[in-house]
C-alpha cells in the first residue's frame, strides 16, 4: 500500500471497505468481499494469537453452516465438527431428552469459535487479504459524507494514518468504538442472574447438551471436544471466581446435573469466568456509511447460544448488500440492512427471554417469584408433552424460522 505524507499525517491509498474487528462477523465479511473482488482492509485491536486462542461460543446453527459453505468458508468445520440433534433437560432426578431435529429437520454443528476464527484468518491472509493487528485507536471519520475514512496509528511505526474508503463495517464488539458512533438508541435487559462459565479437561458426560433445572440453581453441560467440556453454573450477579474453588464447582455440577443413570465426569478446570446475563440491541444498526455487525450492534446472553449465529447472519446480509451496491448498482439492500438483521435479532432476544424463564424462574428453593416459577414449570410440561409446542420451540431453537 503506497502512502503520501501530508504534514504529520500519512494518507494511505484508498480502499473500498474498512472492516474494524476480526471476530466472526468481520472475518466472514472480509473474506466474502475479498473473494468477490471488493478491496477491503481489516483492522483488529488484538494480536492474531489472542483472537485465535480466546475460547468463546461453539454451537453453529445449520443455516449458518450452509451460509459459510456457500461462500467457501466451511471446509474445516464440515471436515471435523461433530453435530448435535438433541439435548436433554435434567430435573427432579430424571433425564428428559428432546430431539429437536425430529421437529425442525436441522441440527447444530459444534465448532469452537476460536477455531473458526483461526480458519477465517488463515484463509483471508493466504488469499492476499490485508489485515493489520494491534490497531488500538481506529476511528471512523466523516461517516455521513460520501467519502468516509478511518484514522489510526500504524501498529509497526506509530505513524498517524488515514485510510479513505467507501464504507466502514463496525465489527469491533460491545466495547468497540463503532457502536458509540451510531445515533440511535440502545435497548437493554438484565436477567438479574450470573453464570459461572467453566472449561474442564474432562470428556463430555453426554454426546449433547444438558440443561439442569435444580433447586440449587441452573446448570448446563456442553460438549466441546472429546477431551474438553463446557459447563455453566447459575450464580449471584456480580459474583467472583474466587468464591468458586474447584471442590465447590464439582459439588454443584454433580448436584445440579447428575442423575442416577447419568453421572458427570470430572477433570481439571482450565477456565472460570463469571458472566453477567444481559442483552442489548442498538437501533438502527447503521449511520451514514457505517454499518454495525455482530456484538457491535447486539448482545444476546449465552442462554440460547445465539451470539455467534447472529454475527454470521449480519455478515451474510451486509456482504450481500455491499456486493449489490458495487456489482448491481442497487443500494436498496443497504438501506434495508438494519431492518433485515433486526428481525432475526429480536426473535432471538425473545427466545432467550423465554428460555431464561424456564432455566431460572423455578430453580432456587424457595423461588424468588413463586408465581413465575409455576408459569415456567407449566411451559416446560407443555414443551415436553405437546407436539405443536415442541415443533414451534425447535424451529426457533435451531433458527430455522426466525426472519419475521
Phi and psi in degrees as a GROMACS rama.xvg file:
@    title "Ramachandran Plot"
@    xaxis  label "Phi"
@    yaxis  label "Psi"
@TYPE xy
-78.3032  150.902  UNK-2
-131.034  148.123  UNK-3
-122.562  127.702  UNK-4
-86.4657  123.355  UNK-5
-121.191  104.664  UNK-6
63.5286  -124.745  UNK-7
-99.8835  6.01619  UNK-8
-112.644  130.207  UNK-9
-90.5567  119.739  UNK-10
-95.0043  113.317  UNK-11
-79.6244  157.936  UNK-12
-58.1429  149.959  UNK-13
-75.0296  156.023  UNK-14
-131.336  169.541  UNK-15
-81.6989  -44.8696  UNK-16
-132.586  130.094  UNK-17
-103.26  123.725  UNK-18
-105.548  118.263  UNK-19
-101.973  111.206  UNK-20
113.573  120.575  UNK-21
-106.58  51.0016  UNK-22
-91.1794  -169.338  UNK-23
-57.5901  -40.6918  UNK-24
-65.3051  -50.438  UNK-25
-64.2756  -39.8327  UNK-26
-71.4412  -41.3221  UNK-27
-62.9303  -44.2943  UNK-28
-60.8567  -49.2866  UNK-29
-61.8603  -41.4688  UNK-30
-62.4655  -45.372  UNK-31
-65.2132  -44.8156  UNK-32
-63.1001  -47.2723  UNK-33
-60.808  -42.2849  UNK-34
-63.9602  -25.3785  UNK-35
-100.479  16.773  UNK-36
80.1481  14.0809  UNK-37
-95.7173  112.25  UNK-38
-64.3206  132.06  UNK-39
-148.197  158.385  UNK-40
-126.049  132.092  UNK-41
-104.99  125.594  UNK-42
-115.511  130.72  UNK-43
-133.114  134.083  UNK-44
-74.9377  -28.6062  UNK-45
-92.645  174.182  UNK-46
-79.1917  160.871  UNK-47
-62.6143  -40.9118  UNK-48
-61.1355  -38.2536  UNK-49
-64.1809  -50.1502  UNK-50
-70.2414  -23.5277  UNK-51
-83.4058  -10.8354  UNK-52
-115.188  -12.5935  UNK-53
-71.73  115.197  UNK-54
-72.3968  129.065  UNK-55
-138.472  -141.645  UNK-56
-67.2474  168.69  UNK-57
-149.19  -0.91173  UNK-58
-107.588  119.141  UNK-59
-115.951  126.417  UNK-60
-72.8955  152.585  UNK-61
-60.7586  -38.5464  UNK-62
-60.8689  -36.632  UNK-63
-69.8246  -38.8872  UNK-64
-63.1968  -41.8534  UNK-65
-61.2758  -39.7591  UNK-66
-63.9746  -44.0644  UNK-67
-60.5181  -44.37  UNK-68
-64.6823  -37.448  UNK-69
-61.7277  -26.9979  UNK-70
-100.163  10.0918  UNK-71
72.3474  26.3927  UNK-72
-111.432  13.613  UNK-73
-121.971  17.8139  UNK-74
-58.8237  -52.8033  UNK-75
-64.8271  -39.3629  UNK-76
-61.8811  -51.2894  UNK-77
-67.378  -26.2656  UNK-78
-74.6251  -32.6694  UNK-79
-132.241  -10.8231  UNK-80
-76.9678  127.074  UNK-81
-71.1212  161.837  UNK-82
-119.878  151.669  UNK-83
-120.879  138.636  UNK-84
-125.218  -3.36858  UNK-85
-152.406  163.118  UNK-86
-137.864  -179.548  UNK-87
-140.512  139.005  UNK-88
-83.276  141.929  UNK-89
-123.688  116.422  UNK-90
-156.153  155.218  UNK-91
52.8217  35.9714  UNK-92
73.7678  16.8756  UNK-93
-136.783  161.502  UNK-94
-98.0827  138.072  UNK-95
-130.563  86.4919  UNK-96
-65.3288  149.096  UNK-97
-137.977  113.529  UNK-98
-95.6886  91.5033  UNK-99
-75.0562  -23.7099  UNK-100
-65.7444  -30.4566  UNK-101
-58.0913  -37.3837  UNK-102
-93.5607  -33.0186  UNK-103
-107.962  -17.6004  UNK-104
75.5163  10.2899  UNK-105
-132.943  168.53  UNK-106
-139.331  171.663  UNK-107
-97.735  148.552  UNK-108
-107.25  134.814  UNK-109
-100.536  107.89  UNK-110
-149.576  105.551  UNK-111
-52.7452  139.015  UNK-112
-57.3554  -38.4842  UNK-113
-65.1923  -28.4423  UNK-114
-72.6188  -42.1121  UNK-115
-61.3539  -43.6606  UNK-116
-59.0898  -44.7618  UNK-117
-58.8542  -44.2608  UNK-118
-59.4607  -46.9515  UNK-119
-71.3268  -36.1799  UNK-120
-63.6692  -48.889  UNK-121
-59.8684  -44.6817  UNK-122
-63.4409  -43.8298  UNK-123
-63.4817  -45.8039  UNK-124
-67.595  -44.2453  UNK-125
-63.0523  -26.5743  UNK-126
-92.7005  10.458  UNK-127
91.8408  10.9855  UNK-128
-70.8074  144.314  UNK-129
-95.947  126.652  UNK-130
-138.252  137.63  UNK-131
-117.782  123.155  UNK-132
-95.1524  163.096  UNK-133
60.0805  34.8782  UNK-134
-92.6921  99.5101  UNK-135
-96.6869  -6.17197  UNK-136
-129.663  32.4777  UNK-137
-67.7495  129.931  UNK-138
-136.016  120.7  UNK-139
-68.4458  142.256  UNK-140
-127.514  151.591  UNK-141
52.6185  41.5774  UNK-142
-73.1502  -16.8209  UNK-143
-94.7307  3.28453  UNK-144
-96.6271  178.144  UNK-145
-85.6046  1.23586  UNK-146
-138.797  70.0974  UNK-147
-71.5509  171.191  UNK-148
-154.774  165.759  UNK-149
-127.124  127.65  UNK-150
-104.67  146.107  UNK-151
-166.25  168.372  UNK-152
-94.8138  130.586  UNK-153
-56.7994  125.619  UNK-154
-65.6682  -20.8074  UNK-155
-91.9711  -39.6575  UNK-156
-108.578  -16.6901  UNK-157
76.9496  5.79558  UNK-158
-69.9109  128.84  UNK-159
-59.997  131.146  UNK-160
-130.997  141.881  UNK-161
-121.751  125.97  UNK-162
-115.437  106.686  UNK-163
-77.4874  148.433  UNK-164
-158.357  176.424  UNK-165
-94.8201  -37.656  UNK-166
-140.198  153.156  UNK-167
-121.746  129.847  UNK-168
-105.333  115.207  UNK-169
-89.8716  99.8923  UNK-170
-122.099  30.2427  UNK-171
-97.2762  16.0261  UNK-172
82.6925  -176.501  UNK-173
-63.3596  -31.8874  UNK-174
-97.9103  5.22037  UNK-175
-77.0142  173.904  UNK-176
-81.5393  -28.4702  UNK-177
-69.1365  -37.393  UNK-178
-64.7167  -24.5995  UNK-179
-76.8887  -11.823  UNK-180
-92.1036  -9.7442  UNK-181
-85.0832  120.95  UNK-182
-86.6416  86.7809  UNK-183
-145.766  -139.776  UNK-184
-135.75  149.683  UNK-185
-112.616  118.778  UNK-186
-99.3449  129.858  UNK-187
-133.262  160.448  UNK-188
-147.531  134.685  UNK-189
-111.484  125.646  UNK-190
-76.5207  -14.3154  UNK-191
76.3154  17.9813  UNK-192
-135.656  163.137  UNK-193
-117.438  158.618  UNK-194
-123.876  131.915  UNK-195
-88.6802  110.528  UNK-196
-89.0991  130.24  UNK-197
-131.342  142.476  UNK-198
-119.292  130.766  UNK-199
-122.377  136.427  UNK-200
-78.8279  76.7108  UNK-201
-149.972  137.561  UNK-202
-59.8267  145.741  UNK-203
-55.9635  142.576  UNK-204
-84.5473  -6.92402  UNK-205
-155.603  155.378  UNK-206
-67.5309  -25.7015  UNK-207
-119.112  -158.108  UNK-208
-90.357  142.598  UNK-209
-123.01  134.191  UNK-210
-114.676  113.782  UNK-211
-96.8588  120.843  UNK-212
-111.051  109.515  UNK-213
-141.08  149.391  UNK-214
-58.4531  -19.8509  UNK-215
-88.3848  -3.26446  UNK-216
126.034  164.875  UNK-217
-71.8384  151.925  UNK-218
-148.744  156.549  UNK-219
-143.588  151.627  UNK-220
-128.947  130.658  UNK-221
-138.767  117.11  UNK-222
-64.6489  135.962  UNK-223
-112.284  -56.9384  UNK-224
-138.097  173.664  UNK-225
-61.1804  -16.6147  UNK-226
-113.393  -12.2062  UNK-227
-129.818  137.695  UNK-228
-127.566  138.567  UNK-229
-93.396  133.098  UNK-230
-126.139  155.318  UNK-231
-132.872  145.755  UNK-232
-131.639  128.959  UNK-233
-64.7592  137.229  UNK-234
-145.333  169.452  UNK-235
-63.4312  146.043  UNK-236
-61.7434  138.857  UNK-237
78.654  8.29968  UNK-238
-63.1493  166.531  UNK-239
-119.554  147.312  UNK-240
-59.2143  -31.3275  UNK-241
-63.1547  -20.1132  UNK-242
-80.3838  -1.24424  UNK-243
-125.364  73.5235  UNK-244
-63.0831  159.853  UNK-245
-54.1934  -40.1086  UNK-246
-61.3039  -42.4173  UNK-247
-67.5965  -40.2577  UNK-248
-56.8896  -51.7674  UNK-249
-69.5744  -32.7174  UNK-250
-60.2992  -44.1625  UNK-251
-70.6484  -40.6392  UNK-252
-62.525  -44.1372  UNK-253
-64.5287  -37.9034  UNK-254
-71.0721  -42.7923  UNK-255
-84.3348  -25.6933  UNK-256
-112.921  -25.3122  UNK-257
-72.6171  139.84  UNK-258
-133.873  161.765  UNK-259
-53.7114  -37.9406  UNK-260
-102.297  18.3717  UNK-261
-153.281  72.1596  UNK-262
-70.193  164.198  UNK-263
-103.538  129.95  UNK-264
-85.0698  127.678  UNK-265
-94.4734  166.97  UNK-266
-178.579  175.536  UNK-267
-61.2454  137.508  UNK-268
-89.3214  125.042  UNK-269
-109.892  -3.42208  UNK-270
-153.894  138.138  UNK-271
-139.215  122.593  UNK-272
-143.076  132.73  UNK-273
-89.0544  125.006  UNK-274
-106.557  135.311  UNK-275
-86.4524  130.937  UNK-276
-88.5676  96.6681  UNK-277
-145.088  156.169  UNK-278
-125.919  155.579  UNK-279
-152.116  158.17  UNK-280
-137.973  130.024  UNK-281
-96.5259  125.711  UNK-282
-124.707  128.99  UNK-283
-76.4043  179.517  UNK-284
-96.9423  20.714  UNK-285
-154.414  160.112  UNK-286
-152.514  117.347  UNK-287
60.4022  -122.014  UNK-288
-96.7629  11.7153  UNK-289
-103.723  127.181  UNK-290
-125.057  128.029  UNK-291
-89.6988  149.493  UNK-292
-146.954  146.671  UNK-293
71.6215  -146.765  UNK-294
-70.7623  -6.90882  UNK-295
-63.4432  -29.7831  UNK-296
-104.514  -28.4581  UNK-297
-160.638  145.087  UNK-298
-124.574  132.354  UNK-299
-119.124  122.226  UNK-300
-53.8578  151.734  UNK-301
-70.0438  16.8409  UNK-302
-57.7786  -39.9181  UNK-303
-118.141  10.5159  UNK-304
55.4058  50.033  UNK-305
-106.648  -16.841  UNK-306
-59.8852  -49.8428  UNK-307
-61.8831  -39.4282  UNK-308
-66.0336  -39.5739  UNK-309
-66.4496  -37.0211  UNK-310
-60.4645  -43.4496  UNK-311
-68.1159  -38.2894  UNK-312
-57.5402  -47.0129  UNK-313
-59.5301  -46.0504  UNK-314
-61.5776  -41.1857  UNK-315
-62.9144  -45.0214  UNK-316
-71.99  -39.6981  UNK-317
-67.9012  -42.6347  UNK-318
-62.371  -41.703  UNK-319
-62.212  -41.7405  UNK-320
-67.0202  -40.6743  UNK-321
-66.9847  -41.8956  UNK-322
-62.8262  -38.6318  UNK-323
-63.5254  -37.5194  UNK-324
-60.2309  -47.9998  UNK-325
-80.7401  -40.1971  UNK-326
-93.8542  -22.7075  UNK-327
-119.623  -8.73319  UNK-328
68.795  22.0288  UNK-329
-115.875  122.147  UNK-330
-99.5504  3.88063  UNK-331
-61.734  -42.3916  UNK-332
-60.7029  -34.6398  UNK-333
-66.2343  -40.1355  UNK-334
-64.9264  -31.4049  UNK-335
-92.9281  -1.12174  UNK-336
-53.7006  -50.8509  UNK-337
-61.6689  -48.3258  UNK-338
-59.708  -41.5326  UNK-339
-62.2993  -47.7331  UNK-340
-70.997  -38.7594  UNK-341
-66.5617  -23.833  UNK-342
-58.9027  -46.719  UNK-343
-74.8261  -37.8187  UNK-344
-54.212  -47.687  UNK-345
-72.5804  -30.8858  UNK-346
-62.8083  -41.3988  UNK-347
-71.4758  -34.3301  UNK-348
-63.8628  -44.0059  UNK-349
-63.315  -41.3854  UNK-350
-65.7536  -39.1659  UNK-351
-60.3229  -41.2531  UNK-352
-65.0188  -43.1069  UNK-353
-60.7075  -45.4217  UNK-354
-69.6273  -35.8995  UNK-355
-60.8214  -38.8959  UNK-356
-60.409  -39.4952  UNK-357
-68.7458  -43.129  UNK-358
-68.7116  -41.3099  UNK-359
-110.076  -24.7219  UNK-360
-69.4247  -30.5606  UNK-361
-116.136  19.5933  UNK-362
-87.2799  -52.7023  UNK-363
-70.9443  146.89  UNK-364
-123.337  110.358  UNK-365
-78.1804  152.425  UNK-366
-67.0348  146.359  UNK-367
-63.7311  -27.9318  UNK-368
-135.971  93.8598  UNK-369
-56.9805  -34.058  UNK-370
-64.7806  -48.7172  UNK-371
-65.0449  -31.4049  UNK-372
-62.8334  -42.1507  UNK-373
-67.1685  -36.8411  UNK-374
-62.4395  -43.7114  UNK-375
-63.1361  -40.1153  UNK-376
-64.9558  -37.3234  UNK-377
-65.3468  -41.4258  UNK-378
-61.2537  -42.8048  UNK-379
-66.1419  -42.2426  UNK-380
-61.6459  -42.0427  UNK-381
-64.9987  -41.7538  UNK-382
-60.0048  -40.2856  UNK-383
-82.2606  -14.7656  UNK-384
-111.24  -21.9777  UNK-385
-107.505  120.511  UNK-386
-58.2977  -38.4391  UNK-387
-64.7304  -43.437  UNK-388
-65.7895  -39.611  UNK-389
-63.3357  -41.2257  UNK-390
-67.0422  -42.701  UNK-391
-63.7825  -44.971  UNK-392
-60.7142  -44.5797  UNK-393
-64.076  -38.329  UNK-394
-63.3257  -40.3723  UNK-395
-82.6084  -30.4216  UNK-396
-61.1245  -38.754  UNK-397
-97.1218  -3.33811  UNK-398
75.4535  22.5364  UNK-399
-70.2177  -38.0367  UNK-400
-132.588  93.1582  UNK-401
-137.223  -5.67761  UNK-402
-94.0562  66.3592  UNK-403
